[in-house]
Amino acid sequence: MSQTEAVFLIGFSAGAAACWINLALNNLPISHCVAFYGGQIRMLTHLQPLYPTELIFAEETHFSVRDLMAVLEGRINLKQSLAPFSHGFMNKLSKGYNAEAARFYWEKIKAGYEASL
């Protein structure tokens, strides 16, 4: 059975990179993608998202998020932002968790999903 209805993708960390790879494939039923702290995307900058995509990066210590964002700047279908929180700020089990930020971004995800319908 194949997926025919459009899906709204949400990815975190490695899942964000997995979404990024799929966003470069033609003819997938993707309506929108929101991906958080996808640091591995820095290894995949040659890819171009073919669907509306929002990358929300966190503060990282092992690479320059700003440099990555500069490389991706101007891509079609791409919005990106740097949240002033640590990697994992959406995950209650992460030491980087921030409850206020998580609430804010979950509301942002919900609004984006509803707008994509």
Biopython code that builds the backbone (N, CA, C, O; Angstrom):
import numpy as np
from Bio.PDB.StructureBuilder import StructureBuilder

atoms = [
    (1, "MET", "N", (0.853, -1.174, 0.000)),
    (1, "MET", "CA", (0.000, 0.000, 0.000)),
    (1, "MET", "C", (0.894, 1.230, 0.000)),
    (1, "MET", "O", (1.880, 1.282, 0.736)),
    (2, "SER", "N", (0.561, 2.213, -0.813)),
    (2, "SER", "CA", (1.375, 3.416, -0.860)),
    (2, "SER", "C", (0.622, 4.588, -0.246)),
    (2, "SER", "O", (-0.608, 4.637, -0.244)),
    (3, "GLN", "N", (1.395, 5.516, 0.267)),
    (3, "GLN", "CA", (0.847, 6.723, 0.890)),
    (3, "GLN", "C", (0.379, 7.663, -0.217)),
    (3, "GLN", "O", (1.159, 8.014, -1.102)),
    (4, "THR", "N", (-0.884, 8.070, -0.173)),
    (4, "THR", "CA", (-1.396, 8.987, -1.187)),
    (4, "THR", "C", (-1.803, 10.333, -0.598)),
    (4, "THR", "O", (-1.770, 11.344, -1.300)),
    (5, "GLU", "N", (-2.186, 10.363, 0.681)),
    (5, "GLU", "CA", (-2.547, 11.625, 1.315)),
    (5, "GLU", "C", (-1.286, 12.336, 1.765)),
    (5, "GLU", "O", (-0.334, 11.704, 2.221)),
    (6, "ALA", "N", (-1.284, 13.651, 1.634)),
    (6, "ALA", "CA", (-0.119, 14.449, 2.029)),
    (6, "ALA", "C", (0.125, 14.330, 3.529)),
    (6, "ALA", "O", (-0.812, 14.307, 4.327)),
    (7, "VAL", "N", (1.399, 14.255, 3.894)),
    (7, "VAL", "CA", (1.785, 14.150, 5.304)),
    (7, "VAL", "C", (2.539, 15.399, 5.726)),
    (7, "VAL", "O", (3.182, 16.065, 4.914)),
    (8, "PHE", "N", (2.447, 15.699, 7.000)),
    (8, "PHE", "CA", (3.152, 16.798, 7.639)),
    (8, "PHE", "C", (4.268, 16.151, 8.444)),
    (8, "PHE", "O", (4.003, 15.446, 9.418)),
    (9, "LEU", "N", (5.501, 16.382, 8.050)),
    (9, "LEU", "CA", (6.639, 15.750, 8.717)),
    (9, "LEU", "C", (7.150, 16.607, 9.872)),
    (9, "LEU", "O", (7.212, 17.834, 9.788)),
    (10, "ILE", "N", (7.511, 15.922, 10.945)),
    (10, "ILE", "CA", (8.187, 16.563, 12.076)),
    (10, "ILE", "C", (9.382, 15.682, 12.405)),
    (10, "ILE", "O", (9.239, 14.472, 12.584)),
    (11, "GLY", "N", (10.560, 16.288, 12.484)),
    (11, "GLY", "CA", (11.758, 15.527, 12.795)),
    (11, "GLY", "C", (12.600, 16.220, 13.846)),
    (11, "GLY", "O", (12.657, 17.448, 13.912)),
    (12, "PHE", "N", (13.249, 15.415, 14.663)),
    (12, "PHE", "CA", (14.113, 15.928, 15.722)),
    (12, "PHE", "C", (15.485, 15.283, 15.601)),
    (12, "PHE", "O", (15.594, 14.060, 15.527)),
    (13, "SER", "N", (16.521, 16.094, 15.582)),
    (13, "SER", "CA", (17.899, 15.628, 15.557)),
    (13, "SER", "C", (18.147, 14.718, 14.355)),
    (13, "SER", "O", (18.061, 15.183, 13.218)),
    (14, "ALA", "N", (18.451, 13.440, 14.567)),
    (14, "ALA", "CA", (18.684, 12.520, 13.443)),
    (14, "ALA", "C", (17.426, 12.406, 12.578)),
    (14, "ALA", "O", (17.523, 12.228, 11.364)),
    (15, "GLY", "N", (16.265, 12.506, 13.190)),
    (15, "GLY", "CA", (15.012, 12.477, 12.436)),
    (15, "GLY", "C", (14.862, 13.693, 11.530)),
    (15, "GLY", "O", (14.243, 13.611, 10.468)),
    (16, "ALA", "N", (15.427, 14.816, 11.950)),
    (16, "ALA", "CA", (15.414, 16.018, 11.107)),
    (16, "ALA", "C", (16.255, 15.788, 9.857)),
    (16, "ALA", "O", (15.866, 16.189, 8.760)),
    (17, "ALA", "N", (17.404, 15.146, 10.020)),
    (17, "ALA", "CA", (18.259, 14.826, 8.868)),
    (17, "ALA", "C", (17.566, 13.821, 7.948)),
    (17, "ALA", "O", (17.665, 13.930, 6.726)),
    (18, "ALA", "N", (16.871, 12.853, 8.523)),
    (18, "ALA", "CA", (16.129, 11.885, 7.709)),
    (18, "ALA", "C", (15.039, 12.590, 6.911)),
    (18, "ALA", "O", (14.832, 12.288, 5.736)),
    (19, "CYS", "N", (14.349, 13.522, 7.543)),
    (19, "CYS", "CA", (13.346, 14.310, 6.818)),
    (19, "CYS", "C", (14.014, 15.078, 5.679)),
    (19, "CYS", "O", (13.509, 15.089, 4.557)),
    (20, "TRP", "N", (15.146, 15.717, 5.967)),
    (20, "TRP", "CA", (15.864, 16.522, 4.969)),
    (20, "TRP", "C", (16.171, 15.692, 3.721)),
    (20, "TRP", "O", (16.011, 16.176, 2.601)),
    (21, "ILE", "N", (16.603, 14.466, 3.907)),
    (21, "ILE", "CA", (16.909, 13.587, 2.768)),
    (21, "ILE", "C", (15.644, 13.331, 1.947)),
    (21, "ILE", "O", (15.680, 13.400, 0.719)),
    (22, "ASN", "N", (14.538, 13.039, 2.610)),
    (22, "ASN", "CA", (13.294, 12.748, 1.902)),
    (22, "ASN", "C", (12.699, 13.983, 1.233)),
    (22, "ASN", "O", (11.988, 13.869, 0.234)),
    (23, "LEU", "N", (12.985, 15.147, 1.775)),
    (23, "LEU", "CA", (12.463, 16.381, 1.192)),
    (23, "LEU", "C", (13.056, 16.673, -0.183)),
    (23, "LEU", "O", (12.520, 17.490, -0.933)),
    (24, "ALA", "N", (14.147, 16.017, -0.510)),
    (24, "ALA", "CA", (14.800, 16.216, -1.803)),
    (24, "ALA", "C", (14.328, 15.213, -2.858)),
    (24, "ALA", "O", (14.816, 15.226, -3.988)),
    (25, "LEU", "N", (13.384, 14.347, -2.493)),
    (25, "LEU", "CA", (12.883, 13.330, -3.423)),
    (25, "LEU", "C", (11.598, 13.809, -4.087)),
    (25, "LEU", "O", (10.705, 14.335, -3.424)),
    (26, "ASN", "N", (11.517, 13.625, -5.374)),
    (26, "ASN", "CA", (10.330, 14.031, -6.142)),
    (26, "ASN", "C", (9.131, 13.156, -5.844)),
    (26, "ASN", "O", (9.257, 11.990, -5.472)),
    (27, "ASN", "N", (7.971, 13.749, -6.017)),
    (27, "ASN", "CA", (6.692, 13.031, -6.036)),
    (27, "ASN", "C", (6.337, 12.311, -4.748)),
    (27, "ASN", "O", (5.714, 11.250, -4.781)),
    (28, "LEU", "N", (6.724, 12.871, -3.621)),
    (28, "LEU", "CA", (6.286, 12.322, -2.334)),
    (28, "LEU", "C", (5.097, 13.139, -1.845)),
    (28, "LEU", "O", (5.018, 14.334, -2.133)),
    (29, "PRO", "N", (4.187, 12.536, -1.126)),
    (29, "PRO", "CA", (3.019, 13.265, -0.634)),
    (29, "PRO", "C", (3.340, 14.019, 0.670)),
    (29, "PRO", "O", (2.821, 13.679, 1.733)),
    (30, "ILE", "N", (4.192, 15.036, 0.575)),
    (30, "ILE", "CA", (4.595, 15.833, 1.740)),
    (30, "ILE", "C", (3.963, 17.212, 1.615)),
    (30, "ILE", "O", (4.143, 17.895, 0.607)),
    (31, "SER", "N", (3.227, 17.617, 2.636)),
    (31, "SER", "CA", (2.615, 18.947, 2.618)),
    (31, "SER", "C", (3.546, 19.985, 3.228)),
    (31, "SER", "O", (3.573, 21.136, 2.790)),
    (32, "HIS", "N", (4.310, 19.578, 4.240)),
    (32, "HIS", "CA", (5.143, 20.531, 4.978)),
    (32, "HIS", "C", (6.063, 19.734, 5.905)),
    (32, "HIS", "O", (5.770, 18.593, 6.261)),
    (33, "CYS", "N", (7.162, 20.347, 6.284)),
    (33, "CYS", "CA", (8.071, 19.721, 7.248)),
    (33, "CYS", "C", (8.588, 20.767, 8.219)),
    (33, "CYS", "O", (8.960, 21.873, 7.824)),
    (34, "VAL", "N", (8.606, 20.402, 9.493)),
    (34, "VAL", "CA", (9.263, 21.194, 10.534)),
    (34, "VAL", "C", (10.291, 20.270, 11.171)),
    (34, "VAL", "O", (9.959, 19.188, 11.653)),
    (35, "ALA", "N", (11.543, 20.713, 11.166)),
    (35, "ALA", "CA", (12.624, 19.866, 11.672)),
    (35, "ALA", "C", (13.448, 20.650, 12.695)),
    (35, "ALA", "O", (13.844, 21.792, 12.461)),
    (36, "PHE", "N", (13.688, 20.010, 13.819)),
    (36, "PHE", "CA", (14.400, 20.642, 14.929)),
    (36, "PHE", "C", (15.800, 20.077, 15.095)),
    (36, "PHE", "O", (16.027, 18.874, 14.971)),
    (37, "TYR", "N", (16.720, 20.965, 15.375)),
    (37, "TYR", "CA", (18.130, 20.673, 15.670)),
    (37, "TYR", "C", (18.704, 19.540, 14.822)),
    (37, "TYR", "O", (19.206, 18.534, 15.325)),
    (38, "GLY", "N", (18.605, 19.754, 13.515)),
    (38, "GLY", "CA", (19.122, 18.771, 12.563)),
    (38, "GLY", "C", (20.577, 19.034, 12.208)),
    (38, "GLY", "O", (20.881, 19.404, 11.074)),
    (39, "GLY", "N", (21.454, 18.851, 13.138)),
    (39, "GLY", "CA", (22.868, 19.131, 12.924)),
    (39, "GLY", "C", (23.500, 18.322, 11.805)),
    (39, "GLY", "O", (24.433, 18.798, 11.159)),
    (40, "GLN", "N", (23.016, 17.117, 11.562)),
    (40, "GLN", "CA", (23.605, 16.289, 10.507)),
    (40, "GLN", "C", (23.302, 16.823, 9.110)),
    (40, "GLN", "O", (23.897, 16.380, 8.128)),
    (41, "ILE", "N", (22.385, 17.766, 9.025)),
    (41, "ILE", "CA", (22.105, 18.399, 7.735)),
    (41, "ILE", "C", (23.366, 19.064, 7.199)),
    (41, "ILE", "O", (23.499, 19.247, 5.989)),
    (42, "ARG", "N", (24.287, 19.426, 8.075)),
    (42, "ARG", "CA", (25.540, 20.051, 7.615)),
    (42, "ARG", "C", (26.333, 19.125, 6.700)),
    (42, "ARG", "O", (27.188, 19.594, 5.948)),
    (43, "MET", "N", (26.069, 17.825, 6.748)),
    (43, "MET", "CA", (26.716, 16.862, 5.858)),
    (43, "MET", "C", (25.927, 16.668, 4.557)),
    (43, "MET", "O", (26.361, 15.949, 3.657)),
    (44, "LEU", "N", (24.770, 17.316, 4.477)),
    (44, "LEU", "CA", (23.845, 17.089, 3.360)),
    (44, "LEU", "C", (23.418, 18.402, 2.703)),
    (44, "LEU", "O", (22.302, 18.504, 2.194)),
    (45, "THR", "N", (24.288, 19.393, 2.711)),
    (45, "THR", "CA", (23.908, 20.718, 2.216)),
    (45, "THR", "C", (23.703, 20.756, 0.703)),
    (45, "THR", "O", (23.173, 21.735, 0.180)),
    (46, "HIS", "N", (24.106, 19.727, 0.010)),
    (46, "HIS", "CA", (23.903, 19.674, -1.438)),
    (46, "HIS", "C", (22.439, 19.412, -1.806)),
    (46, "HIS", "O", (22.049, 19.587, -2.960)),
    (47, "LEU", "N", (21.635, 18.998, -0.835)),
    (47, "LEU", "CA", (20.233, 18.680, -1.106)),
    (47, "LEU", "C", (19.377, 19.947, -1.112)),
    (47, "LEU", "O", (19.673, 20.918, -0.415)),
    (48, "GLN", "N", (18.326, 19.915, -1.903)),
    (48, "GLN", "CA", (17.390, 21.029, -2.018)),
    (48, "GLN", "C", (15.996, 20.536, -1.644)),
    (48, "GLN", "O", (15.489, 19.604, -2.268)),
    (49, "PRO", "N", (15.365, 21.145, -0.633)),
    (49, "PRO", "CA", (14.005, 20.705, -0.293)),
    (49, "PRO", "C", (13.014, 21.069, -1.392)),
    (49, "PRO", "O", (13.004, 22.197, -1.887)),
    (50, "LEU", "N", (12.197, 20.118, -1.760)),
    (50, "LEU", "CA", (11.195, 20.311, -2.800)),
    (50, "LEU", "C", (9.818, 20.627, -2.227)),
    (50, "LEU", "O", (8.866, 20.851, -2.974)),
    (51, "TYR", "N", (9.714, 20.644, -0.912)),
    (51, "TYR", "CA", (8.457, 20.862, -0.211)),
    (51, "TYR", "C", (8.677, 21.942, 0.850)),
    (51, "TYR", "O", (9.810, 22.138, 1.291)),
    (52, "PRO", "N", (7.622, 22.645, 1.270)),
    (52, "PRO", "CA", (7.780, 23.672, 2.301)),
    (52, "PRO", "C", (8.429, 23.090, 3.559)),
    (52, "PRO", "O", (7.954, 22.108, 4.130)),
    (53, "THR", "N", (9.517, 23.720, 3.967)),
    (53, "THR", "CA", (10.349, 23.190, 5.048)),
    (53, "THR", "C", (10.748, 24.309, 5.997)),
    (53, "THR", "O", (11.095, 25.410, 5.570)),
    (54, "GLU", "N", (10.694, 24.011, 7.288)),
    (54, "GLU", "CA", (11.206, 24.940, 8.296)),
    (54, "GLU", "C", (12.203, 24.194, 9.163)),
    (54, "GLU", "O", (11.869, 23.195, 9.799)),
    (55, "LEU", "N", (13.425, 24.692, 9.178)),
    (55, "LEU", "CA", (14.471, 24.151, 10.046)),
    (55, "LEU", "C", (14.614, 25.061, 11.245)),
    (55, "LEU", "O", (14.821, 26.265, 11.101)),
    (56, "ILE", "N", (14.505, 24.483, 12.429)),
    (56, "ILE", "CA", (14.678, 25.233, 13.663)),
    (56, "ILE", "C", (15.891, 24.654, 14.366)),
    (56, "ILE", "O", (15.850, 23.553, 14.917)),
    (57, "PHE", "N", (16.955, 25.409, 14.334)),
    (57, "PHE", "CA", (18.204, 24.962, 14.936)),
    (57, "PHE", "C", (18.285, 25.407, 16.390)),
    (57, "PHE", "O", (17.660, 26.389, 16.791)),
    (58, "ALA", "N", (19.057, 24.676, 17.163)),
    (58, "ALA", "CA", (19.333, 25.011, 18.561)),
    (58, "ALA", "C", (20.791, 25.439, 18.657)),
    (58, "ALA", "O", (21.568, 25.265, 17.719)),
    (59, "GLU", "N", (21.138, 25.989, 19.781)),
    (59, "GLU", "CA", (22.536, 26.328, 20.018)),
    (59, "GLU", "C", (23.325, 25.025, 20.134)),
    (59, "GLU", "O", (22.938, 24.118, 20.871)),
    (60, "GLU", "N", (24.416, 24.946, 19.411)),
    (60, "GLU", "CA", (25.261, 23.750, 19.403)),
    (60, "GLU", "C", (26.687, 24.142, 19.764)),
    (60, "GLU", "O", (27.099, 25.281, 19.547)),
    (61, "THR", "N", (27.433, 23.199, 20.314)),
    (61, "THR", "CA", (28.825, 23.471, 20.675)),
    (61, "THR", "C", (29.825, 22.799, 19.745)),
    (61, "THR", "O", (30.994, 23.182, 19.728)),
    (62, "HIS", "N", (29.398, 21.814, 18.977)),
    (62, "HIS", "CA", (30.334, 21.030, 18.166)),
    (62, "HIS", "C", (30.395, 21.448, 16.696)),
    (62, "HIS", "O", (31.160, 20.863, 15.929)),
    (63, "PHE", "N", (29.613, 22.440, 16.289)),
    (63, "PHE", "CA", (29.710, 23.010, 14.947)),
    (63, "PHE", "C", (29.039, 24.377, 14.963)),
    (63, "PHE", "O", (28.313, 24.705, 15.902)),
    (64, "SER", "N", (29.279, 25.171, 13.929)),
    (64, "SER", "CA", (28.696, 26.505, 13.840)),
    (64, "SER", "C", (27.344, 26.448, 13.141)),
    (64, "SER", "O", (27.262, 26.220, 11.934)),
    (65, "VAL", "N", (26.307, 26.655, 13.904)),
    (65, "VAL", "CA", (24.957, 26.669, 13.344)),
    (65, "VAL", "C", (24.825, 27.836, 12.373)),
    (65, "VAL", "O", (24.216, 27.698, 11.312)),
    (66, "ARG", "N", (25.386, 28.967, 12.728)),
    (66, "ARG", "CA", (25.286, 30.140, 11.861)),
    (66, "ARG", "C", (25.949, 29.883, 10.499)),
    (66, "ARG", "O", (25.429, 30.312, 9.469)),
    (67, "ASP", "N", (27.078, 29.192, 10.491)),
    (67, "ASP", "CA", (27.726, 28.854, 9.220)),
    (67, "ASP", "C", (26.835, 27.939, 8.385)),
    (67, "ASP", "O", (26.711, 28.129, 7.175)),
    (68, "LEU", "N", (26.218, 26.952, 9.021)),
    (68, "LEU", "CA", (25.311, 26.054, 8.311)),
    (68, "LEU", "C", (24.132, 26.836, 7.744)),
    (68, "LEU", "O", (23.756, 26.649, 6.587)),
    (69, "MET", "N", (23.559, 27.699, 8.547)),
    (69, "MET", "CA", (22.424, 28.492, 8.088)),
    (69, "MET", "C", (22.822, 29.376, 6.905)),
    (69, "MET", "O", (22.027, 29.575, 5.987)),
    (70, "ALA", "N", (24.028, 29.900, 6.920)),
    (70, "ALA", "CA", (24.503, 30.730, 5.805)),
    (70, "ALA", "C", (24.611, 29.918, 4.522)),
    (70, "ALA", "O", (24.278, 30.417, 3.447)),
    (71, "VAL", "N", (25.071, 28.675, 4.618)),
    (71, "VAL", "CA", (25.165, 27.803, 3.441)),
    (71, "VAL", "C", (23.775, 27.530, 2.861)),
    (71, "VAL", "O", (23.610, 27.464, 1.643)),
    (72, "LEU", "N", (22.784, 27.373, 3.729)),
    (72, "LEU", "CA", (21.424, 27.044, 3.290)),
    (72, "LEU", "C", (20.599, 28.268, 2.909)),
    (72, "LEU", "O", (19.534, 28.137, 2.306)),
    (73, "GLU", "N", (21.082, 29.445, 3.254)),
    (73, "GLU", "CA", (20.354, 30.695, 3.004)),
    (73, "GLU", "C", (19.938, 30.823, 1.539)),
    (73, "GLU", "O", (20.717, 30.550, 0.626)),
    (74, "GLY", "N", (18.690, 31.246, 1.341)),
    (74, "GLY", "CA", (18.194, 31.497, -0.001)),
    (74, "GLY", "C", (17.615, 30.294, -0.723)),
    (74, "GLY", "O", (17.172, 30.416, -1.865)),
    (75, "ARG", "N", (17.611, 29.136, -0.081)),
    (75, "ARG", "CA", (17.036, 27.945, -0.721)),
    (75, "ARG", "C", (15.524, 28.127, -0.876)),
    (75, "ARG", "O", (14.842, 28.650, 0.005)),
    (76, "ILE", "N", (15.040, 27.683, -2.006)),
    (76, "ILE", "CA", (13.601, 27.684, -2.251)),
    (76, "ILE", "C", (12.952, 26.702, -1.278)),
    (76, "ILE", "O", (13.535, 25.669, -0.950)),
    (77, "ASN", "N", (11.764, 27.021, -0.826)),
    (77, "ASN", "CA", (10.963, 26.180, 0.086)),
    (77, "ASN", "C", (11.534, 26.099, 1.491)),
    (77, "ASN", "O", (11.085, 25.258, 2.270)),
    (78, "LEU", "N", (12.499, 26.931, 1.851)),
    (78, "LEU", "CA", (13.161, 26.786, 3.152)),
    (78, "LEU", "C", (13.082, 28.050, 3.990)),
    (78, "LEU", "O", (13.446, 29.140, 3.548)),
    (79, "LYS", "N", (12.595, 27.871, 5.214)),
    (79, "LYS", "CA", (12.691, 28.878, 6.265)),
    (79, "LYS", "C", (13.588, 28.265, 7.324)),
    (79, "LYS", "O", (13.549, 27.055, 7.550)),
    (80, "GLN", "N", (14.387, 29.082, 7.968)),
    (80, "GLN", "CA", (15.224, 28.557, 9.042)),
    (80, "GLN", "C", (15.374, 29.604, 10.130)),
    (80, "GLN", "O", (15.325, 30.808, 9.879)),
    (81, "SER", "N", (15.556, 29.113, 11.337)),
    (81, "SER", "CA", (15.756, 30.004, 12.474)),
    (81, "SER", "C", (16.643, 29.312, 13.499)),
    (81, "SER", "O", (16.779, 28.089, 13.523)),
    (82, "LEU", "N", (17.235, 30.138, 14.337)),
    (82, "LEU", "CA", (18.081, 29.650, 15.430)),
    (82, "LEU", "C", (17.387, 29.989, 16.739)),
    (82, "LEU", "O", (17.265, 31.156, 17.109)),
    (83, "ALA", "N", (16.937, 28.956, 17.431)),
    (83, "ALA", "CA", (16.284, 29.140, 18.731)),
    (83, "ALA", "C", (17.364, 29.307, 19.802)),
    (83, "ALA", "O", (18.371, 28.600, 19.771)),
    (84, "PRO", "N", (17.173, 30.214, 20.732)),
    (84, "PRO", "CA", (18.188, 30.456, 21.761)),
    (84, "PRO", "C", (18.138, 29.438, 22.905)),
    (84, "PRO", "O", (18.153, 29.796, 24.083)),
    (85, "PHE", "N", (18.079, 28.161, 22.520)),
    (85, "PHE", "CA", (17.977, 27.088, 23.506)),
    (85, "PHE", "C", (18.941, 25.975, 23.131)),
    (85, "PHE", "O", (19.461, 25.949, 22.016)),
    (86, "SER", "N", (19.176, 25.074, 24.043)),
    (86, "SER", "CA", (20.086, 23.954, 23.817)),
    (86, "SER", "C", (19.423, 22.853, 22.997)),
    (86, "SER", "O", (18.198, 22.737, 22.957)),
    (87, "HIS", "N", (20.259, 22.050, 22.346)),
    (87, "HIS", "CA", (19.808, 20.861, 21.628)),
    (87, "HIS", "C", (18.960, 20.019, 22.583)),
    (87, "HIS", "O", (19.374, 19.757, 23.712)),
    (88, "GLY", "N", (17.796, 19.602, 22.142)),
    (88, "GLY", "CA", (16.911, 18.804, 22.983)),
    (88, "GLY", "C", (15.865, 19.613, 23.714)),
    (88, "GLY", "O", (15.152, 19.071, 24.558)),
    (89, "PHE", "N", (15.751, 20.897, 23.416)),
    (89, "PHE", "CA", (14.837, 21.746, 24.192)),
    (89, "PHE", "C", (13.374, 21.321, 24.085)),
    (89, "PHE", "O", (12.554, 21.745, 24.899)),
    (90, "MET", "N", (13.030, 20.494, 23.101)),
    (90, "MET", "CA", (11.650, 20.017, 22.955)),
    (90, "MET", "C", (11.400, 18.696, 23.690)),
    (90, "MET", "O", (10.251, 18.272, 23.816)),
    (91, "ASN", "N", (12.439, 18.055, 24.166)),
    (91, "ASN", "CA", (12.361, 16.702, 24.723)),
    (91, "ASN", "C", (12.436, 16.725, 26.252)),
    (91, "ASN", "O", (13.463, 17.093, 26.822)),
    (92, "LYS", "N", (11.350, 16.333, 26.905)),
    (92, "LYS", "CA", (11.305, 16.321, 28.377)),
    (92, "LYS", "C", (12.405, 15.459, 28.991)),
    (92, "LYS", "O", (12.790, 15.679, 30.140)),
    (93, "LEU", "N", (12.910, 14.492, 28.252)),
    (93, "LEU", "CA", (13.943, 13.603, 28.787)),
    (93, "LEU", "C", (15.363, 14.107, 28.527)),
    (93, "LEU", "O", (16.333, 13.465, 28.929)),
    (94, "SER", "N", (15.485, 15.239, 27.865)),
    (94, "SER", "CA", (16.794, 15.796, 27.536)),
    (94, "SER", "C", (17.255, 16.786, 28.604)),
    (94, "SER", "O", (16.443, 17.486, 29.208)),
    (95, "LYS", "N", (18.559, 16.832, 28.825)),
    (95, "LYS", "CA", (19.082, 17.836, 29.769)),
    (95, "LYS", "C", (18.930, 19.243, 29.206)),
    (95, "LYS", "O", (19.015, 20.220, 29.951)),
    (96, "GLY", "N", (18.703, 19.356, 27.889)),
    (96, "GLY", "CA", (18.486, 20.653, 27.270)),
    (96, "GLY", "C", (17.032, 21.101, 27.253)),
    (96, "GLY", "O", (16.715, 22.158, 26.708)),
    (97, "TYR", "N", (16.148, 20.307, 27.846)),
    (97, "TYR", "CA", (14.709, 20.601, 27.812)),
    (97, "TYR", "C", (14.400, 21.968, 28.398)),
    (97, "TYR", "O", (14.956, 22.367, 29.421)),
    (98, "ASN", "N", (13.494, 22.681, 27.722)),
    (98, "ASN", "CA", (13.019, 23.973, 28.197)),
    (98, "ASN", "C", (11.506, 23.977, 28.009)),
    (98, "ASN", "O", (11.022, 24.051, 26.879)),
    (99, "ALA", "N", (10.771, 23.898, 29.085)),
    (99, "ALA", "CA", (9.310, 23.747, 29.031)),
    (99, "ALA", "C", (8.642, 24.906, 28.296)),
    (99, "ALA", "O", (7.736, 24.686, 27.493)),
    (100, "GLU", "N", (9.072, 26.116, 28.558)),
    (100, "GLU", "CA", (8.460, 27.276, 27.906)),
    (100, "GLU", "C", (8.704, 27.250, 26.396)),
    (100, "GLU", "O", (7.791, 27.505, 25.610)),
    (101, "ALA", "N", (9.926, 26.945, 26.002)),
    (101, "ALA", "CA", (10.246, 26.856, 24.574)),
    (101, "ALA", "C", (9.466, 25.718, 23.917)),
    (101, "ALA", "O", (8.957, 25.875, 22.807)),
    (102, "ALA", "N", (9.372, 24.588, 24.588)),
    (102, "ALA", "CA", (8.633, 23.450, 24.036)),
    (102, "ALA", "C", (7.174, 23.826, 23.796)),
    (102, "ALA", "O", (6.627, 23.518, 22.737)),
    (103, "ARG", "N", (6.542, 24.482, 24.756)),
    (103, "ARG", "CA", (5.146, 24.906, 24.582)),
    (103, "ARG", "C", (5.012, 25.832, 23.373)),
    (103, "ARG", "O", (4.112, 25.667, 22.550)),
    (104, "PHE", "N", (5.922, 26.814, 23.277)),
    (104, "PHE", "CA", (5.894, 27.762, 22.170)),
    (104, "PHE", "C", (6.004, 27.046, 20.821)),
    (104, "PHE", "O", (5.219, 27.310, 19.910)),
    (105, "TYR", "N", (6.971, 26.148, 20.696)),
    (105, "TYR", "CA", (7.196, 25.481, 19.418)),
    (105, "TYR", "C", (6.137, 24.427, 19.109)),
    (105, "TYR", "O", (5.841, 24.193, 17.937)),
    (106, "TRP", "N", (5.558, 23.786, 20.117)),
    (106, "TRP", "CA", (4.450, 22.867, 19.837)),
    (106, "TRP", "C", (3.259, 23.640, 19.279)),
    (106, "TRP", "O", (2.565, 23.149, 18.388)),
    (107, "GLU", "N", (3.017, 24.837, 19.791)),
    (107, "GLU", "CA", (1.946, 25.679, 19.247)),
    (107, "GLU", "C", (2.262, 26.093, 17.816)),
    (107, "GLU", "O", (1.370, 26.139, 16.969)),
    (108, "LYS", "N", (3.522, 26.392, 17.546)),
    (108, "LYS", "CA", (3.966, 26.747, 16.199)),
    (108, "LYS", "C", (3.754, 25.566, 15.239)),
    (108, "LYS", "O", (3.297, 25.749, 14.111)),
    (109, "ILE", "N", (4.085, 24.377, 15.694)),
    (109, "ILE", "CA", (3.870, 23.174, 14.880)),
    (109, "ILE", "C", (2.375, 23.008, 14.592)),
    (109, "ILE", "O", (1.979, 22.770, 13.451)),
    (110, "LYS", "N", (1.564, 23.135, 15.618)),
    (110, "LYS", "CA", (0.118, 22.977, 15.452)),
    (110, "LYS", "C", (-0.418, 23.984, 14.449)),
    (110, "LYS", "O", (-1.214, 23.615, 13.586)),
    (111, "ALA", "N", (-0.009, 25.241, 14.534)),
    (111, "ALA", "CA", (-0.463, 26.272, 13.604)),
    (111, "ALA", "C", (0.002, 25.950, 12.179)),
    (111, "ALA", "O", (-0.755, 26.135, 11.227)),
    (112, "GLY", "N", (1.215, 25.481, 12.032)),
    (112, "GLY", "CA", (1.729, 25.112, 10.706)),
    (112, "GLY", "C", (0.983, 23.945, 10.126)),
    (112, "GLY", "O", (0.693, 23.921, 8.930)),
    (113, "TYR", "N", (0.668, 22.982, 10.949)),
    (113, "TYR", "CA", (-0.084, 21.812, 10.481)),
    (113, "TYR", "C", (-1.469, 22.253, 10.009)),
    (113, "TYR", "O", (-1.913, 21.869, 8.927)),
    (114, "GLU", "N", (-2.138, 23.048, 10.811)),
    (114, "GLU", "CA", (-3.484, 23.484, 10.442)),
    (114, "GLU", "C", (-3.458, 24.311, 9.164)),
    (114, "GLU", "O", (-4.374, 24.218, 8.347)),
    (115, "ALA", "N", (-2.416, 25.119, 8.984)),
    (115, "ALA", "CA", (-2.299, 25.934, 7.763)),
    (115, "ALA", "C", (-2.022, 25.070, 6.538)),
    (115, "ALA", "O", (-2.351, 25.455, 5.416)),
    (116, "SER", "N", (-1.412, 23.890, 6.754)),
    (116, "SER", "CA", (-1.074, 23.016, 5.615)),
    (116, "SER", "C", (-2.255, 22.188, 5.129)),
    (116, "SER", "O", (-2.193, 21.575, 4.063)),
    (117, "LEU", "N", (-3.337, 22.169, 5.916)),
    (117, "LEU", "CA", (-4.500, 21.362, 5.517)),
    (117, "LEU", "C", (-5.248, 21.948, 4.338)),
    (117, "LEU", "O", (-6.245, 21.378, 3.895)),
]
sb = StructureBuilder()
sb.init_structure("model")
sb.init_model(0)
sb.init_chain("A")
sb.init_seg("    ")
for serial, (resi, resn, name, xyz) in enumerate(atoms, 1):
    if name == "N":
        sb.init_residue(resn, " ", resi, " ")
    sb.init_atom(name, np.array(xyz, "f"), 0.0, 1.0, " ", f" {name:<3s}", serial, name[0])
structure = sb.get_structure()
